[in-house]
């Protein structure tokens, strides 16, 4: 790893930590995130974690096999990121659909806005990268922003669908 | 197994699931899951629900004899 990449890596982690802290403060100020998950939610989140862990283990097992077959995608570093993002999506999706993603004091609307903002930022950076690159490999495989944007869209879709299902069941 | 005793005790107090959930500090979905029999609460939560509804553990959570 070159010095430039290493510095970029560290700066990225620090920036993400700062942004996460700011997001947490915003959510707390808007009336939530001070409470804890209740006991059922903790059980569900434990199951979600187990499921997500299984997903990444299976993905890595498949990844190791396909890496030896020399498929271009599985020999690219981004293929590991896809596994991580898939695992995170499974964790969030399972928690959302079992009412264990939001604490009782959380406002889902605030989270949708935050997820949407991060997703949009990554989408813009991903599209910019796509336009700059000339090869399909460069456009897709080197494009971590686009992969993160896809995950954010999937997470947001889960939250929106769940909210719609809840509204429909309350109406019935 | 559905917990109809809890549901009727709550209705008897004219409380919604949300009101009971707020009283015992859990989410509405957790109360709903207990009433539907999808979740077995801990003894701690059972006691909190009993206190909120003015009932005993036997009255709300002891299964009826067949």
gemmi code that builds the backbone of each chain (N, CA, C; Angstrom):
import gemmi

chains = {
    "A": [
        ("UNK", (0.858, -1.202, 0.000), (0.000, 0.000, 0.000), (0.894, 1.253, 0.000)),
        ("UNK", (0.655, 2.151, -0.946), (1.477, 3.362, -1.005), (1.131, 4.283, 0.167)),
        ("UNK", (2.065, 5.225, 0.444), (1.852, 6.159, 1.560), (0.581, 6.975, 1.332)),
        ("UNK", (0.372, 7.379, 0.085), (-0.808, 8.190, -0.257), (-2.106, 7.424, 0.057)),
        ("UNK", (-2.116, 6.144, -0.302), (-3.305, 5.312, -0.046), (-3.508, 5.105, 1.449)),
        ("UNK", (-2.389, 4.893, 2.153), (-2.457, 4.657, 3.602), (-3.030, 5.879, 4.312)),
        ("UNK", (-2.558, 7.072, 3.901), (-3.072, 8.311, 4.506), (-4.559, 8.462, 4.183)),
        ("UNK", (-4.904, 8.176, 2.938), (-6.317, 8.252, 2.522), (-7.184, 7.306, 3.338)),
        ("UNK", (-6.664, 6.114, 3.605), (-7.380, 5.101, 4.379), (-7.660, 5.604, 5.799)),
        ("UNK", (-6.607, 6.155, 6.437), (-6.733, 6.656, 7.820), (-7.697, 7.844, 7.863)),
        ("UNK", (-7.517, 8.773, 6.904), (-8.396, 9.958, 6.854), (-9.849, 9.517, 6.658)),
        ("UNK", (-10.053, 8.509, 5.823), (-11.406, 8.002, 5.575), (-12.045, 7.458, 6.840)),
        ("UNK", (-11.270, 6.689, 7.612), (-11.796, 6.108, 8.859), (-12.134, 7.218, 9.863)),
        ("UNK", (-11.232, 8.199, 9.986), (-11.474, 9.312, 10.922), (-12.713, 10.099, 10.485)),
        ("UNK", (-12.816, 10.377, 9.169), (-13.970, 11.132, 8.653), (-15.268, 10.375, 8.923)),
        ("UNK", (-15.238, 9.047, 8.725), (-16.443, 8.230, 8.966), (-16.829, 8.270, 10.441)),
        ("UNK", (-15.831, 8.206, 11.325), (-16.106, 8.243, 12.771), (-16.708, 9.585, 13.169)),
        ("UNK", (-16.161, 10.664, 12.616), (-16.674, 12.015, 12.928), (-18.111, 12.151, 12.414)),
        ("UNK", (-18.348, 11.687, 11.172), (-19.697, 11.767, 10.600), (-20.689, 10.940, 11.420)),
        ("UNK", (-20.249, 9.771, 11.877), (-21.126, 8.911, 12.690), (-21.494, 9.603, 14.000)),
        ("UNK", (-20.511, 10.280, 14.608), (-20.772, 11.010, 15.855), (-21.766, 12.145, 15.623)),
        ("UNK", (-21.563, 12.889, 14.511), (-22.470, 14.004, 14.189), (-23.884, 13.464, 13.966)),
        ("UNK", (-23.986, 12.360, 13.209), (-25.301, 11.763, 12.922), (-25.983, 11.342, 14.222)),
        ("UNK", (-25.202, 10.761, 15.135), (-25.745, 10.314, 16.425), (-26.266, 11.504, 17.233)),
        ("UNK", (-25.515, 12.600, 17.203), (-25.939, 13.808, 17.932), (-27.233, 14.360, 17.350)),
        ("UNK", (-27.310, 14.367, 15.985), (-28.516, 14.897, 15.325), (-29.728, 14.057, 15.717)),
        ("UNK", (-29.558, 12.720, 15.645), (-30.672, 11.825, 15.985), (-31.091, 12.021, 17.437)),
        ("UNK", (-30.100, 12.151, 18.345), (-30.399, 12.333, 19.770), (-31.118, 13.656, 20.011)),
        ("UNK", (-30.688, 14.711, 19.295), (-31.294, 16.033, 19.481), (-32.732, 16.056, 18.976)),
        ("UNK", (-33.005, 15.225, 17.955), (-34.350, 15.210, 17.392), (-35.282, 14.253, 18.126)),
        ("UNK", (-34.902, 13.920, 19.347), (-35.854, 13.208, 20.204), (-35.657, 11.718, 20.310)),
        ("UNK", (-34.495, 11.220, 19.986), (-34.360, 9.775, 20.082), (-32.977, 9.320, 20.430)),
        ("UNK", (-32.794, 8.007, 20.271), (-31.500, 7.341, 20.419), (-30.927, 7.381, 21.830)),
        ("UNK", (-31.729, 7.782, 22.793), (-31.208, 7.771, 24.161), (-31.575, 6.463, 24.851)),
        ("UNK", (-32.661, 5.846, 24.392), (-33.107, 4.604, 25.015), (-32.333, 3.408, 24.519)),
        ("UNK", (-32.641, 2.271, 25.127), (-31.978, 1.034, 24.739), (-32.965, 0.182, 23.943)),
        ("UNK", (-32.442, -0.867, 23.345), (-33.331, -1.828, 22.700), (-33.999, -2.653, 23.790)),
        ("UNK", (-35.279, -2.985, 23.602), (-35.932, -3.794, 24.632), (-35.476, -5.251, 24.481)),
        ("UNK", (-35.918, -6.088, 25.433), (-35.377, -7.459, 25.494), (-35.676, -8.269, 24.231)),
        ("UNK", (-36.887, -8.133, 23.662), (-37.200, -8.876, 22.429), (-36.322, -8.396, 21.285)),
        ("UNK", (-36.123, -7.072, 21.207), (-35.289, -6.525, 20.140), (-33.852, -7.027, 20.249)),
        ("UNK", (-33.353, -7.151, 21.482), (-31.981, -7.654, 21.671), (-31.864, -9.099, 21.180)),
        ("UNK", (-32.916, -9.891, 21.436), (-32.904, -11.286, 20.979), (-32.907, -11.328, 19.452)),
        ("UNK", (-33.782, -10.506, 18.852), (-33.889, -10.474, 17.380), (-32.568, -10.019, 16.762)),
        ("UNK", (-31.955, -8.991, 17.357), (-30.690, -8.482, 16.820), (-29.568, -9.521, 16.952)),
        ("UNK", (-29.651, -10.334, 18.011), (-28.687, -11.430, 18.156), (-28.843, -12.439, 17.024)),
        ("UNK", (-30.122, -12.751, 16.705), (-30.391, -13.677, 15.594), (-29.930, -13.069, 14.278)),
        ("UNK", (-30.167, -11.771, 14.111), (-29.756, -11.079, 12.880), (-28.235, -11.123, 12.731)),
        ("UNK", (-27.534, -10.939, 13.854), (-26.071, -10.980, 13.827), (-25.587, -12.368, 13.422)),
        ("UNK", (-26.217, -13.416, 14.002), (-25.839, -14.793, 13.669), (-26.037, -15.058, 12.184)),
        ("UNK", (-27.184, -14.579, 11.669), (-27.507, -14.770, 10.249), (-26.491, -14.043, 9.357)),
        ("UNK", (-26.183, -12.807, 9.742), (-25.229, -12.014, 8.954), (-23.843, -12.656, 8.987)),
        ("UNK", (-23.493, -13.197, 10.133), (-22.196, -13.874, 10.280), (-22.152, -15.107, 9.367)),
        ("UNK", (-23.266, -15.860, 9.350), (-23.333, -17.042, 8.486), (-23.220, -16.635, 7.014)),
        ("UNK", (-23.876, -15.537, 6.664), (-23.836, -15.063, 5.271), (-22.398, -14.757, 4.858)),
        ("UNK", (-21.679, -14.031, 5.693), (-20.306, -13.661, 5.311), (-19.390, -14.890, 5.304)),
        ("UNK", (-19.641, -15.844, 6.193), (-18.821, -17.064, 6.193), (-19.049, -17.867, 4.910)),
        ("UNK", (-20.332, -18.025, 4.533), (-20.660, -18.757, 3.299), (-20.083, -18.014, 2.095)),
        ("UNK", (-20.242, -16.684, 2.101), (-19.723, -15.878, 0.990), (-18.209, -16.064, 0.856)),
        ("UNK", (-17.502, -16.018, 1.984), (-16.039, -16.156, 1.933), (-15.624, -17.557, 1.478)),
        ("UNK", (-16.409, -18.564, 1.870), (-16.102, -19.930, 1.421), (-16.249, -20.022, -0.094)),
        ("UNK", (-17.355, -19.473, -0.608), (-17.590, -19.466, -2.064), (-16.513, -18.635, -2.751)),
        ("UNK", (-16.187, -17.501, -2.122), (-15.181, -16.585, -2.668), (-13.832, -17.289, -2.820)),
        ("UNK", (-13.449, -18.070, -1.806), (-12.156, -18.756, -1.846), (-12.114, -19.782, -2.977)),
        ("UNK", (-13.250, -20.475, -3.173), (-13.305, -21.483, -4.244), (-13.239, -20.795, -5.608)),
        ("UNK", (-14.084, -19.765, -5.774), (-14.164, -19.114, -7.087), (-12.898, -18.311, -7.419)),
        ("UNK", (-12.178, -17.923, -6.395), (-10.929, -17.194, -6.606), (-9.918, -18.075, -7.340)),
        ("UNK", (-9.978, -19.376, -7.018), (-9.052, -20.310, -7.665), (-9.465, -20.636, -9.102)),
        ("UNK", (-10.760, -20.422, -9.393), (-11.231, -20.654, -10.763), (-10.787, -19.492, -11.664)),
        ("UNK", (-10.321, -18.459, -11.022), (-9.812, -17.265, -11.701), (-10.887, -16.497, -12.463)),
        ("UNK", (-12.003, -16.320, -11.807), (-13.012, -15.403, -12.340), (-12.538, -13.983, -12.017)),
        ("UNK", (-12.625, -13.046, -12.957), (-12.068, -11.701, -12.730), (-12.617, -11.013, -11.481)),
        ("UNK", (-13.933, -11.127, -11.271), (-14.541, -10.429, -10.134), (-13.963, -10.918, -8.800)),
        ("UNK", (-13.830, -12.232, -8.660), (-13.400, -12.786, -7.375), (-11.904, -12.630, -7.124)),
        ("UNK", (-11.179, -12.159, -8.104), (-9.760, -11.874, -7.901), (-9.512, -10.399, -7.649)),
        ("UNK", (-10.600, -9.640, -7.585), (-10.486, -8.198, -7.340), (-10.769, -7.922, -5.855)),
        ("UNK", (-10.033, -6.998, -5.220), (-10.272, -6.709, -3.786), (-11.716, -6.312, -3.470)),
        ("UNK", (-12.410, -5.705, -4.429), (-13.797, -5.273, -4.176), (-14.725, -6.436, -3.876)),
        ("UNK", (-14.345, -7.638, -4.316), (-15.230, -8.787, -4.099), (-15.388, -9.078, -2.595)),
        ("UNK", (-14.386, -8.727, -1.785), (-14.506, -8.913, -0.325), (-15.491, -7.892, 0.240)),
        ("UNK", (-15.401, -6.651, -0.296), (-16.313, -5.589, 0.152), (-17.765, -5.984, -0.109)),
        ("UNK", (-18.010, -6.621, -1.261), (-19.379, -7.050, -1.587), (-19.905, -7.999, -0.505)),
        ("UNK", (-19.054, -8.909, -0.048), (-19.453, -9.840, 1.016), (-19.817, -9.115, 2.298)),
        ("UNK", (-19.002, -8.132, 2.650), (-19.261, -7.362, 3.882), (-20.586, -6.596, 3.745)),
        ("UNK", (-20.770, -5.955, 2.586), (-21.995, -5.174, 2.382), (-23.234, -6.073, 2.380)),
        ("UNK", (-23.075, -7.260, 1.791), (-24.180, -8.221, 1.769), (-24.556, -8.632, 3.199)),
        ("UNK", (-23.540, -8.876, 3.999), (-23.745, -9.286, 5.383), (-24.437, -8.179, 6.195)),
        ("UNK", (-23.973, -6.945, 5.988), (-24.579, -5.799, 6.693), (-26.045, -5.644, 6.274)),
        ("UNK", (-26.300, -5.810, 4.975), (-27.683, -5.675, 4.470), (-28.588, -6.733, 5.102)),
        ("UNK", (-28.069, -7.955, 5.228), (-28.857, -9.035, 5.849), (-29.160, -8.687, 7.310)),
        ("UNK", (-28.149, -8.179, 8.028), (-28.344, -7.813, 9.437), (-29.427, -6.734, 9.571)),
        ("UNK", (-29.281, -5.686, 8.766), (-30.238, -4.571, 8.865), (-31.629, -5.020, 8.405)),
        ("UNK", (-31.674, -5.744, 7.287), (-32.968, -6.186, 6.750), (-33.717, -7.064, 7.749)),
        ("UNK", (-33.015, -8.034, 8.339), (-33.651, -8.928, 9.316), (-34.148, -8.127, 10.526)),
        ("UNK", (-33.304, -7.191, 10.991), (-33.698, -6.374, 12.154), (-34.898, -5.496, 11.826)),
        ("UNK", (-34.877, -4.890, 10.641), (-35.977, -3.990, 10.249), (-37.289, -4.758, 10.175)),
        ("UNK", (-37.273, -5.906, 9.477), (-38.531, -6.638, 9.273), (-39.036, -7.325, 10.554)),
        ("UNK", (-38.190, -7.383, 11.575), (-38.640, -7.944, 12.862), (-38.736, -6.873, 13.948)),
        ("UNK", (-38.875, -5.636, 13.518), (-39.084, -4.502, 14.441), (-37.984, -4.377, 15.492)),
        ("UNK", (-36.750, -4.624, 15.084), (-35.659, -4.539, 16.059), (-34.545, -3.602, 15.580)),
        ("UNK", (-34.822, -2.808, 14.566), (-33.773, -1.898, 14.082), (-33.856, -0.550, 14.791)),
        ("UNK", (-35.063, -0.091, 15.029), (-35.249, 1.201, 15.692), (-35.583, 0.993, 17.160)),
        ("UNK", (-34.978, 1.824, 17.995), (-35.350, 1.803, 19.413), (-36.713, 2.482, 19.566)),
        ("UNK", (-37.321, 2.299, 20.721), (-38.664, 2.850, 20.914), (-38.665, 4.374, 20.762)),
        ("UNK", (-37.528, 4.997, 21.098), (-37.478, 6.455, 21.043), (-36.988, 6.983, 19.681)),
        ("UNK", (-36.596, 6.085, 18.796), (-36.067, 6.526, 17.497), (-37.177, 6.997, 16.566)),
        ("UNK", (-36.772, 7.900, 15.668), (-37.708, 8.332, 14.627), (-37.225, 7.770, 13.289)),
        ("UNK", (-37.984, 6.831, 12.722), (-37.537, 6.217, 11.477), (-37.278, 7.246, 10.360)),
        ("UNK", (-38.069, 8.322, 10.359), (-37.908, 9.347, 9.323), (-36.504, 9.942, 9.307)),
        ("UNK", (-35.965, 10.182, 10.500), (-34.606, 10.740, 10.612), (-33.585, 9.769, 10.033)),
        ("UNK", (-33.786, 8.472, 10.345), (-32.856, 7.468, 9.843), (-32.943, 7.358, 8.322)),
        ("UNK", (-34.176, 7.406, 7.795), (-34.340, 7.330, 6.339), (-33.593, 8.483, 5.676)),
        ("UNK", (-33.713, 9.682, 6.282), (-33.020, 10.853, 5.732), (-31.505, 10.664, 5.781)),
        ("UNK", (-30.995, 10.132, 6.900), (-29.540, 9.919, 7.028), (-29.039, 8.865, 6.046)),
        ("UNK", (-29.773, 7.745, 5.979), (-29.377, 6.668, 5.056), (-29.430, 7.196, 3.622)),
        ("UNK", (-30.496, 7.950, 3.326), (-30.655, 8.518, 1.986), (-29.510, 9.466, 1.638)),
        ("UNK", (-29.117, 10.302, 2.611), (-28.044, 11.273, 2.366), (-26.716, 10.564, 2.098)),
        ("UNK", (-26.397, 9.557, 2.918), (-25.139, 8.810, 2.726), (-25.192, 8.041, 1.397)),
        ("UNK", (-26.350, 7.445, 1.117), (-26.520, 6.715, -0.148), (-26.360, 7.628, -1.347)),
        ("UNK", (-26.952, 8.794, -1.263), (-26.887, 9.754, -2.382), (-25.452, 10.235, -2.601)),
        ("UNK", (-24.762, 10.516, -1.498), (-23.360, 10.954, -1.592), (-22.514, 9.888, -2.294)),
        ("UNK", (-22.711, 8.639, -1.885), (-21.961, 7.543, -2.509), (-22.363, 7.339, -3.962)),
        ("UNK", (-23.643, 7.530, -4.252), (-24.123, 7.378, -5.624), (-23.483, 8.428, -6.540)),
        ("UNK", (-23.425, 9.663, -6.047), (-22.817, 10.742, -6.836), (-21.327, 10.443, -7.104)),
        ("UNK", (-20.622, 10.031, -6.038), (-19.192, 9.706, -6.188), (-19.000, 8.497, -7.101)),
        ("UNK", (-19.915, 7.539, -6.983), (-19.847, 6.342, -7.822), (-20.064, 6.666, -9.289)),
        ("UNK", (-21.038, 7.526, -9.558), (-21.323, 7.922, -10.952), (-20.138, 8.717, -11.514)),
        ("UNK", (-19.576, 9.576, -10.667), (-18.419, 10.369, -11.101), (-17.253, 9.440, -11.477)),
        ("UNK", (-17.062, 8.432, -10.648), (-15.995, 7.454, -10.922), (-16.279, 6.699, -12.221)),
        ("UNK", (-17.549, 6.323, -12.408), (-17.989, 5.582, -13.612), (-17.677, 6.394, -14.864)),
        ("UNK", (-17.982, 7.683, -14.798), (-17.775, 8.559, -15.968), (-16.288, 8.712, -16.275)),
        ("UNK", (-15.487, 8.797, -15.216), (-14.034, 9.011, -15.407), (-13.330, 7.780, -15.962)),
        ("UNK", (-13.796, 6.608, -15.564), (-13.131, 5.376, -16.001), (-13.524, 5.020, -17.434)),
        ("UNK", (-12.665, 4.258, -18.074), (-12.950, 3.899, -19.467), (-13.292, 2.419, -19.623)),
        ("UNK", (-12.722, 1.572, -18.742), (-13.005, 0.130, -18.874), (-14.152, -0.272, -17.952)),
        ("UNK", (-14.796, -1.378, -18.318), (-15.920, -1.866, -17.495), (-15.408, -2.319, -16.121)),
        ("UNK", (-14.216, -2.890, -16.118), (-13.619, -3.333, -14.852), (-13.388, -2.143, -13.915)),
        ("UNK", (-12.837, -1.076, -14.501), (-12.579, 0.138, -13.726), (-13.859, 0.781, -13.232)),
        ("UNK", (-14.873, 0.745, -14.093), (-16.159, 1.377, -13.728), (-16.888, 0.618, -12.618)),
        ("UNK", (-16.851, -0.711, -12.692), (-17.611, -1.510, -11.735), (-16.787, -1.996, -10.547)),
        ("UNK", (-15.645, -2.656, -10.838), (-14.904, -3.317, -9.762), (-14.168, -2.344, -8.850)),
        ("UNK", (-13.672, -1.260, -9.405), (-12.946, -0.290, -8.572), (-13.890, 0.721, -7.924)),
        ("UNK", (-15.173, 0.492, -8.079), (-16.155, 1.501, -7.679), (-16.830, 1.141, -6.351)),
        ("UNK", (-16.101, 1.332, -5.258), (-16.654, 0.984, -3.936), (-17.859, 1.867, -3.593)),
        ("UNK", (-17.824, 3.134, -4.051), (-18.932, 4.055, -3.757), (-20.256, 3.532, -4.316)),
        ("UNK", (-20.189, 2.996, -5.524), (-21.405, 2.479, -6.157), (-21.940, 1.264, -5.383)),
        ("UNK", (-21.031, 0.451, -4.885), (-21.434, -0.729, -4.100), (-22.088, -0.308, -2.777)),
        ("UNK", (-21.482, 0.680, -2.126), (-22.059, 1.176, -0.863), (-23.421, 1.828, -1.135)),
        ("UNK", (-23.510, 2.561, -2.255), (-24.791, 3.202, -2.616), (-25.867, 2.140, -2.822)),
        ("UNK", (-25.493, 1.029, -3.467), (-26.454, -0.059, -3.697), (-26.938, -0.626, -2.364)),
        ("UNK", (-26.011, -0.775, -1.404), (-26.400, -1.281, -0.087), (-27.346, -0.314, 0.616)),
        ("UNK", (-27.009, 0.979, 0.534), (-27.839, 1.997, 1.188), (-29.252, 2.014, 0.587)),
        ("UNK", (-29.324, 1.851, -0.740), (-30.639, 1.818, -1.405), (-31.424, 0.588, -0.933)),
        ("UNK", (-30.722, -0.548, -0.808), (-31.386, -1.775, -0.342), (-31.896, -1.603, 1.094)),
        ("UNK", (-31.066, -0.987, 1.947), (-31.450, -0.759, 3.347), (-32.653, 0.185, 3.418)),
        ("UNK", (-32.575, 1.260, 2.607), (-33.676, 2.238, 2.617), (-34.968, 1.590, 2.117)),
        ("UNK", (-34.840, 0.731, 1.102), (-36.019, 0.027, 0.574), (-36.640, -0.843, 1.669)),
        ("UNK", (-35.800, -1.524, 2.452), (-36.299, -2.371, 3.551), (-37.106, -1.527, 4.547)),
        ("UNK", (-36.535, -0.371, 4.929), (-37.190, 0.487, 5.927), (-38.521, 1.015, 5.379)),
        ("UNK", (-38.511, 1.474, 4.119), (-39.726, 2.051, 3.525), (-40.810, 0.978, 3.382)),
        ("UNK", (-40.431, -0.219, 2.901), (-41.405, -1.315, 2.749), (-41.985, -1.698, 4.111)),
        ("UNK", (-41.124, -1.794, 5.117), (-41.595, -2.162, 6.462), (-42.573, -1.121, 7.013)),
        ("UNK", (-42.242, 0.155, 6.825), (-43.139, 1.210, 7.306), (-44.488, 1.130, 6.600)),
        ("UNK", (-44.462, 0.845, 5.286), (-45.705, 0.730, 4.521), (-46.522, -0.461, 5.013)),
        ("UNK", (-45.847, -1.585, 5.284), (-46.542, -2.781, 5.795), (-47.177, -2.497, 7.159)),
        ("UNK", (-46.440, -1.766, 8.008), (-46.960, -1.418, 9.345), (-48.199, -0.539, 9.237)),
        ("UNK", (-48.123, 0.431, 8.320), (-49.276, 1.338, 8.144), (-50.494, 0.563, 7.678)),
        ("UNK", (-50.250, -0.381, 6.750), (-51.365, -1.161, 6.214), (-51.976, -2.038, 7.311)),
        ("UNK", (-51.127, -2.657, 8.142), (-51.667, -3.533, 9.200), (-52.389, -2.715, 10.269)),
        ("UNK", (-51.898, -1.488, 10.515), (-52.593, -0.626, 11.490), (-53.955, -0.195, 10.951)),
        ("UNK", (-54.009, 0.057, 9.634), (-55.278, 0.467, 9.015), (-56.305, -0.655, 9.061)),
        ("UNK", (-55.803, -1.924, 8.949), (-56.708, -3.076, 8.992), (-57.132, -3.378, 10.428)),
    ],
    "B": [
        ("UNK", (-48.452, -20.027, 21.511), (-49.795, -19.973, 22.090), (-50.156, -18.525, 22.432)),
        ("UNK", (-51.327, -18.100, 21.942), (-51.729, -16.699, 22.164), (-51.985, -16.425, 23.642)),
        ("UNK", (-51.644, -15.226, 24.069), (-51.911, -14.849, 25.457), (-53.157, -13.962, 25.489)),
        ("UNK", (-54.309, -14.634, 25.498), (-55.571, -13.895, 25.480), (-55.856, -13.225, 26.816)),
        ("UNK", (-55.277, -13.794, 27.907), (-55.507, -13.210, 29.237), (-54.862, -11.821, 29.328)),
        ("UNK", (-53.693, -11.714, 28.736), (-53.020, -10.411, 28.730), (-53.811, -9.402, 27.889)),
        ("UNK", (-54.273, -9.888, 26.749), (-55.009, -8.995, 25.847), (-56.299, -8.489, 26.513)),
        ("UNK", (-57.010, -9.424, 27.176), (-58.277, -9.001, 27.798), (-58.023, -8.115, 29.024)),
        ("UNK", (-56.930, -8.394, 29.762), (-56.602, -7.545, 30.924), (-56.253, -6.123, 30.471)),
        ("UNK", (-55.547, -6.042, 29.367), (-55.185, -4.724, 28.819), (-56.437, -3.983, 28.343)),
        ("UNK", (-57.287, -4.732, 27.634), (-58.525, -4.121, 27.145), (-59.406, -3.701, 28.320)),
        ("UNK", (-59.382, -4.522, 29.399), (-60.166, -4.213, 30.599), (-59.747, -2.909, 31.253)),
        ("UNK", (-58.490, -2.592, 31.098), (-57.961, -1.325, 31.636), (-58.073, -0.198, 30.620)),
        ("UNK", (-58.654, -0.521, 29.472), (-58.833, 0.455, 28.387), (-57.475, 1.027, 27.925)),
        ("UNK", (-56.504, 0.136, 27.842), (-55.171, 0.564, 27.414), (-54.887, 0.028, 26.016)),
        ("UNK", (-54.213, 0.847, 25.230), (-53.776, 0.360, 23.910), (-52.441, -0.373, 24.100)),
        ("UNK", (-52.032, -1.084, 23.063), (-50.723, -1.768, 23.143), (-49.612, -0.744, 23.359)),
        ("UNK", (-49.751, 0.403, 22.697), (-48.719, 1.441, 22.810), (-48.649, 1.980, 24.240)),
        ("UNK", (-49.826, 2.176, 24.855), (-49.849, 2.700, 26.234), (-49.197, 1.718, 27.207)),
        ("UNK", (-49.515, 0.430, 27.029), (-48.905, -0.578, 27.899), (-47.401, -0.649, 27.646)),
        ("UNK", (-47.033, -0.578, 26.374), (-45.603, -0.619, 26.018), (-44.849, 0.542, 26.671)),
        ("UNK", (-45.445, 1.734, 26.609), (-44.808, 2.903, 27.234), (-44.694, 2.729, 28.753)),
        ("UNK", (-45.734, 2.122, 29.333), (-45.754, 1.953, 30.796), (-44.655, 0.992, 31.273)),
        ("UNK", (-44.336, -0.001, 30.450), (-43.326, -0.984, 30.890), (-41.979, -0.788, 30.189)),
        ("UNK", (-41.903, 0.197, 29.293), (-40.623, 0.544, 28.661), (-40.152, -0.399, 27.567)),
        ("UNK", (-41.111, -0.910, 26.784), (-40.724, -1.716, 25.607), (-41.436, -1.160, 24.381)),
        ("UNK", (-41.172, -1.760, 23.219), (-41.842, -1.281, 22.009), (-43.239, -1.898, 21.895)),
        ("UNK", (-44.105, -1.210, 21.133), (-45.468, -1.729, 20.926), (-45.423, -3.119, 20.279)),
        ("UNK", (-44.448, -3.301, 19.384), (-44.334, -4.583, 18.685), (-44.021, -5.729, 19.650)),
        ("UNK", (-43.317, -5.407, 20.739), (-42.994, -6.443, 21.723), (-44.258, -6.891, 22.462)),
        ("UNK", (-45.101, -5.927, 22.834), (-46.388, -6.279, 23.479), (-47.230, -7.104, 22.508)),
        ("UNK", (-47.248, -6.681, 21.257), (-48.005, -7.397, 20.230), (-47.490, -8.838, 20.092)),
        ("UNK", (-46.156, -8.996, 20.096), (-45.558, -10.336, 19.963), (-45.903, -11.226, 21.160)),
        ("UNK", (-45.952, -10.629, 22.364), (-46.306, -11.413, 23.565), (-47.767, -11.867, 23.468)),
        ("UNK", (-48.641, -10.952, 23.066), (-50.072, -11.294, 22.958), (-50.323, -12.364, 21.890)),
        ("UNK", (-49.529, -12.289, 20.824), (-49.698, -13.273, 19.748), (-49.010, -14.604, 20.070)),
        ("UNK", (-48.218, -14.611, 21.128), (-47.500, -15.828, 21.501), (-46.221, -16.033, 20.707)),
        ("UNK", (-45.768, -14.992, 20.036), (-44.539, -15.103, 19.238), (-43.281, -14.873, 20.072)),
        ("UNK", (-43.453, -14.316, 21.266), (-42.291, -14.039, 22.109), (-42.606, -14.356, 23.570)),
        ("UNK", (-41.688, -15.085, 24.209), (-41.828, -15.383, 25.639), (-41.038, -14.360, 26.439)),
        ("UNK", (-41.720, -13.506, 27.180), (-40.990, -12.446, 27.903), (-40.207, -13.002, 29.093)),
        ("UNK", (-39.205, -12.236, 29.539), (-38.460, -12.616, 30.746), (-39.353, -12.355, 31.954)),
        ("UNK", (-38.965, -12.924, 33.070), (-39.747, -12.745, 34.304), (-39.807, -11.258, 34.688)),
        ("UNK", (-38.734, -10.545, 34.379), (-38.666, -9.115, 34.700), (-39.764, -8.334, 33.959)),
        ("UNK", (-39.900, -8.654, 32.661), (-40.928, -7.959, 31.872), (-42.328, -8.421, 32.289)),
        ("UNK", (-42.450, -9.719, 32.590), (-43.751, -10.233, 33.053), (-44.200, -9.465, 34.302)),
        ("UNK", (-43.273, -9.273, 35.246), (-43.606, -8.553, 36.484), (-43.984, -7.107, 36.194)),
        ("UNK", (-43.256, -6.477, 35.277), (-43.569, -5.082, 34.937), (-44.960, -4.975, 34.323)),
        ("UNK", (-45.312, -5.939, 33.468), (-46.645, -5.940, 32.837), (-47.717, -6.170, 33.907)),
        ("UNK", (-47.449, -7.110, 34.823), (-48.407, -7.391, 35.900), (-48.661, -6.144, 36.753)),
        ("UNK", (-47.580, -5.436, 37.081), (-47.719, -4.214, 37.888), (-48.516, -3.156, 37.140)),
        ("UNK", (-48.233, -3.018, 35.847), (-48.921, -1.995, 35.042), (-50.407, -2.295, 34.909)),
        ("UNK", (-50.753, -3.587, 34.900), (-52.162, -3.961, 34.716), (-52.855, -4.330, 36.025)),
        ("UNK", (-52.103, -4.298, 37.135), (-52.700, -4.618, 38.440), (-53.136, -6.063, 38.550)),
        ("UNK", (-52.366, -6.957, 37.956), (-52.696, -8.394, 37.997), (-51.521, -9.172, 38.572)),
        ("UNK", (-51.767, -10.443, 38.877), (-50.675, -11.296, 39.355), (-50.098, -12.088, 38.179)),
        ("UNK", (-48.933, -12.683, 38.427), (-48.311, -13.513, 37.379), (-49.236, -14.660, 36.976)),
        ("UNK", (-49.851, -15.285, 37.964), (-50.772, -16.398, 37.671), (-51.920, -15.950, 36.773)),
        ("UNK", (-52.449, -14.782, 37.072), (-53.619, -14.299, 36.314), (-53.288, -14.028, 34.844)),
        ("UNK", (-52.056, -13.614, 34.598), (-51.708, -13.249, 33.220), (-50.895, -14.292, 32.468)),
        ("UNK", (-50.031, -14.998, 33.176), (-49.079, -15.834, 32.441), (-49.135, -17.327, 32.749)),
        ("UNK", (-49.926, -17.715, 33.733), (-49.992, -19.142, 34.023), (-50.953, -19.811, 33.035)),
        ("UNK", (-50.483, -20.869, 32.333), (-51.375, -21.488, 31.339), (-52.570, -22.167, 31.995)),
        ("UNK", (-53.682, -22.093, 31.325), (-54.898, -22.691, 31.885), (-54.823, -24.201, 31.788)),
        ("UNK", (-55.432, -24.872, 32.779), (-55.449, -26.342, 32.767), (-56.301, -26.820, 31.592)),
        ("UNK", (-55.837, -27.906, 30.903), (-56.637, -28.380, 29.761), (-57.949, -29.031, 30.190)),
    ],
}
model = gemmi.Model(1)
for chain_id, residues in chains.items():
    chain = gemmi.Chain(chain_id)
    for i, (resn, *xyz) in enumerate(residues, 1):
        res = gemmi.Residue()
        res.name, res.seqid = resn, gemmi.SeqId(i, " ")
        for name, pos in zip(("N", "CA", "C"), xyz):
            atom = gemmi.Atom()
            atom.name, atom.element = name, gemmi.Element(name[0])
            atom.pos, atom.b_iso = gemmi.Position(*pos), 0.0
            res.add_atom(atom)
        chain.add_residue(res)
    model.add_chain(chain)
structure = gemmi.Structure()
structure.add_model(model)
structure.setup_entities()
